[in-house]
Amino acid sequence: MLKVKEGQTHNLGLLYERYKKRLFGFFYKMNKDASLSEDLVQNVFIRVLKYKYTFHQESKFITWVFQIARNEMYDEFKKQKKNQHQAIDEVSYTISENDTIDVEIEVLENSSTLKKALSMLSSEKKEVLLLSKFKELKYKEVGEIIGCSEGNARIKVHRAINELKTIFLTLEKQ
């Protein structure tokens, strides 16, 4: 990124190849629209080029680019006025061939319940879960992306998990 910042914009292609899948996954899990997610990834890299001067050598590129992605996502949500209706999609479990049909049915039911529970979380809680658990970012990186300390990010993730667990157990009893 430092080379791109210095004007060697041909290096942006390398960054795009390294990070496009992670960014696409982030967007897709938030909006469930592959075409829109592809567009948002492109928009992120347009912003990377446009705002290259804001990147600092002390920063990690991944946290900087996810901050841009987060801003792009919120801009899109505002534009579509769907901020409260976005859900994480496709929480799946793999089932080995040796499992019985009863286990398969139970796993599918749990997966469905978990997806429903995830969709009931606020967008902020879905976002911290997505970044920390699905994208496997460290709490420090999550904190940098959402604009808080590492400890505060850890607390937000913990609270989101607890709320998800409560919703899941409530749905499971129904």
C-alpha positions as CSV (number, residue, x, y, z in Angstrom):
1,M,0.0,0.0,0.0
2,L,2.9,2.3,0.6
3,K,4.0,1.9,-3.0
4,V,0.4,2.8,-4.1
5,K,0.5,5.8,-1.9
6,E,3.8,6.9,-3.5
7,G,2.1,6.8,-6.9
8,Q,2.9,3.2,-8.1
9,T,-0.8,2.5,-8.7
10,H,-0.1,-0.7,-10.6
11,N,0.5,-2.3,-7.2
12,L,-3.2,-1.8,-6.4
13,G,-4.0,-4.9,-8.5
14,L,-1.9,-7.1,-6.1
15,L,-3.8,-5.7,-3.1
16,Y,-7.1,-6.3,-4.9
17,E,-6.2,-9.9,-5.6
18,R,-5.2,-10.5,-1.9
19,Y,-8.2,-8.9,-0.3
20,K,-11.1,-9.2,-2.7
21,K,-12.4,-12.5,-1.4
22,R,-12.4,-11.4,2.2
23,L,-14.1,-8.1,1.4
24,F,-16.7,-9.9,-0.8
25,G,-17.4,-12.4,2.0
26,F,-17.9,-9.5,4.4
27,F,-20.3,-7.7,2.1
28,Y,-22.2,-10.8,1.1
29,K,-22.8,-11.9,4.7
30,M,-24.2,-8.5,5.4
31,N,-26.5,-8.0,2.3
32,K,-27.0,-11.5,0.8
33,D,-26.6,-10.1,-2.7
34,A,-23.6,-11.3,-4.8
35,S,-23.9,-8.7,-7.5
36,L,-24.1,-5.8,-4.9
37,S,-21.2,-7.3,-3.0
38,E,-19.0,-7.4,-6.1
39,D,-19.9,-3.7,-6.7
40,L,-19.1,-2.8,-3.2
41,V,-15.7,-4.5,-3.4
42,Q,-15.0,-2.5,-6.5
43,N,-16.1,0.7,-4.7
44,V,-13.8,0.0,-1.8
45,F,-10.8,-0.2,-4.1
46,I,-11.9,3.0,-5.8
47,R,-11.9,4.6,-2.4
48,V,-8.5,3.0,-1.6
49,L,-7.1,4.8,-4.6
50,K,-8.9,8.0,-3.9
51,Y,-8.0,8.1,-0.2
52,K,-4.5,6.5,-0.4
53,Y,-3.0,9.6,1.2
54,T,-4.8,8.7,4.5
55,F,-3.0,5.4,4.9
56,H,-0.2,5.5,7.4
57,Q,2.8,3.3,7.6
58,E,2.0,2.4,11.3
59,S,-1.4,1.1,10.3
60,K,-2.2,-2.5,9.1
61,F,-3.7,-2.5,5.6
62,I,-6.4,-5.0,6.6
63,T,-7.8,-2.7,9.3
64,W,-7.6,0.3,7.1
65,V,-9.3,-1.4,4.1
66,F,-12.1,-2.8,6.4
67,Q,-12.7,0.6,7.7
68,I,-13.3,1.8,4.2
69,A,-15.4,-1.3,3.5
70,R,-17.5,-0.6,6.6
71,N,-18.1,3.0,5.4
72,E,-19.0,1.8,2.0
73,M,-21.4,-0.7,3.4
74,Y,-23.1,1.9,5.6
75,D,-23.3,4.3,2.6
76,E,-25.0,1.6,0.6
77,F,-27.4,0.8,3.5
78,K,-28.4,4.4,3.8
79,K,-28.9,4.7,0.1
80,Q,-31.3,1.7,0.1
81,K,-32.8,2.6,3.5
82,K,-32.4,-1.0,4.6
83,N,-30.1,-0.4,7.6
84,Q,-32.1,-2.4,10.1
85,H,-33.1,-5.2,7.7
86,Q,-29.8,-6.8,6.8
87,A,-29.0,-10.3,7.9
88,I,-26.1,-12.7,7.9
89,D,-26.7,-15.5,5.5
90,E,-25.5,-19.0,5.0
91,V,-24.3,-20.3,8.4
92,S,-23.7,-23.8,7.4
93,Y,-22.5,-27.0,9.0
94,T,-20.8,-29.8,7.3
95,I,-22.2,-33.3,7.9
96,S,-20.0,-36.3,7.4
97,E,-21.3,-39.2,5.3
98,N,-21.3,-41.4,8.4
99,D,-23.9,-39.4,10.3
100,T,-27.4,-40.6,10.6
101,I,-30.4,-38.9,9.1
102,D,-31.5,-37.8,12.6
103,V,-28.2,-36.0,13.1
104,E,-28.5,-34.4,9.7
105,I,-32.1,-33.1,10.5
106,E,-31.0,-31.8,13.9
107,V,-28.0,-29.9,12.3
108,L,-30.3,-28.4,9.6
109,E,-32.8,-27.3,12.2
110,N,-30.0,-25.8,14.4
111,S,-28.6,-24.0,11.3
112,S,-32.0,-22.6,10.4
113,T,-32.6,-21.5,14.0
114,L,-29.1,-19.9,14.2
115,K,-29.7,-18.0,10.9
116,K,-33.0,-16.7,12.2
117,A,-31.4,-15.7,15.5
118,L,-28.6,-13.9,13.6
119,S,-31.1,-12.0,11.6
120,M,-32.8,-10.7,14.8
121,L,-29.6,-9.1,16.0
122,S,-29.0,-5.4,15.4
123,S,-26.7,-4.5,12.5
124,E,-24.0,-3.4,14.9
125,K,-23.9,-6.7,16.8
126,K,-24.0,-8.7,13.5
127,E,-21.1,-6.6,12.3
128,V,-18.8,-7.3,15.3
129,L,-19.7,-11.0,15.2
130,L,-19.0,-11.1,11.5
131,L,-15.6,-9.4,11.8
132,S,-14.5,-11.3,14.9
133,K,-15.9,-14.8,14.3
134,F,-16.5,-15.2,10.6
135,K,-13.6,-13.0,9.3
136,E,-11.4,-14.1,12.3
137,L,-10.0,-10.6,13.0
138,K,-8.4,-10.0,16.3
139,Y,-10.2,-7.8,18.8
140,K,-7.6,-5.0,18.3
141,E,-8.3,-5.0,14.6
142,V,-12.1,-5.1,15.2
143,G,-11.7,-2.2,17.6
144,E,-9.7,-0.2,15.0
145,I,-12.4,-0.9,12.3
146,I,-15.4,0.1,14.5
147,G,-13.6,2.9,16.2
148,C,-13.1,1.7,19.8
149,S,-10.5,0.1,22.0
150,E,-9.5,-3.5,22.0
151,G,-11.2,-4.1,25.3
152,N,-14.4,-2.4,24.2
153,A,-14.4,-4.5,21.0
154,R,-14.0,-7.6,23.2
155,I,-17.0,-6.5,25.3
156,K,-19.1,-5.8,22.3
157,V,-18.4,-9.2,20.8
158,H,-19.1,-10.9,24.1
159,R,-22.4,-9.1,24.5
160,A,-23.4,-9.9,20.9
161,I,-22.6,-13.6,21.5
162,N,-24.7,-13.6,24.7
163,E,-27.6,-11.9,22.9
164,L,-27.3,-14.4,20.1
165,K,-27.3,-17.3,22.5
166,T,-30.4,-15.9,24.3
167,I,-32.3,-15.5,21.0
168,F,-31.2,-18.9,19.8
169,L,-32.4,-20.6,23.0
170,T,-35.7,-18.8,22.9
171,L,-36.3,-19.8,19.3
172,E,-35.2,-23.3,20.0
173,K,-37.9,-23.7,22.7
174,Q,-40.7,-22.5,20.4
